[in-house]
Amino acid sequence: MRWYARALMLLLIFAAMPVLAQRIVVLNPCYDEWLPQWLPASWQIIPSDAHKNRLETITGLRPTVVVAGSFTDHRLLTALREFSKIIVIQQPSDLAQWHDEVLRAAQLLDQQQAAQQWLGRQQQQLNEAAANHPQSVLIIMPNQFTWGPDSWTGNLLRAYQIPLVTPLERGQLGQLNLEQLLGLTPERVVVEGFSEDYARAQDWLWHSAVSHWLKGRELSFVAPEVAGCPAVKAVDYLQQIVGSTS
């Protein structure tokens, strides 16, 4: 039985050993603040603004893992595969895909339990954000774009029984003309992603006819930094849509 006791002792030692620290370089700014929320504190997370997605700078950081989004330049990822392990998180179209992507990345990082706990917290916060806000909503974005029923936004609102008002019968993204807009009757109008860089679109938004049409409707705003990361910041995104931010 001596071999059994020795094997048991080794198992206990390995179980007590800390997870080896990783140096993770992030290529998508949406993940800069998100990854530290659930990965071990001993791991070094190097944010996207530290290297500006320059190959020479990234390789000089000697990452053990590179985490990227699906819109990252594939030429950069191909070059980096010679130096580091690469994890690409695909842009999801709904919450189920988002959960799958997070858990897939977590498995590659051997952090499944931490990822599941983070997703559980996000799900609970989403449930709370949507609890008392069943109003129908229309999304207005720069250059007269609006979300369609097959978009992330459309699927997110559908999951919480919040009607999305859109002239699009299918698809993810489309444009509104002024006549279409004035013919719609949402209870809440959501202005998403506007900034000083979109002055012409804002001129259209504040057209006198649009200003009159907005009277009597609930109005809320989604900040550009939230609109750019709707899955990672899904709680903020939904809160801003329904106007429940503090």
Secondary structure, DSSP 4 states (H G I P E B T S, - for coil): -HHHHHHHHHHHHHHHSPPPP-EEEE-SGGGTTTGGGTS-TTSEEE-GGGTTT-HHHHHHT--SEEEEETTS-HHHHHHHTTTSEEEEEPPPSSHHHHHHHHHHHHHHHT-HHHHHHHHHHHHHHHHHHHTT----EEEE-GGGEEE-TTSHHHHHHHHTT-PBP-S-SSSSEEE--HHHHHT---SEEEEES--GGGHHHHHHHT-HHHHHHHTTSEEEEE-HHHHT-TTTTHHHHHHHHHT---
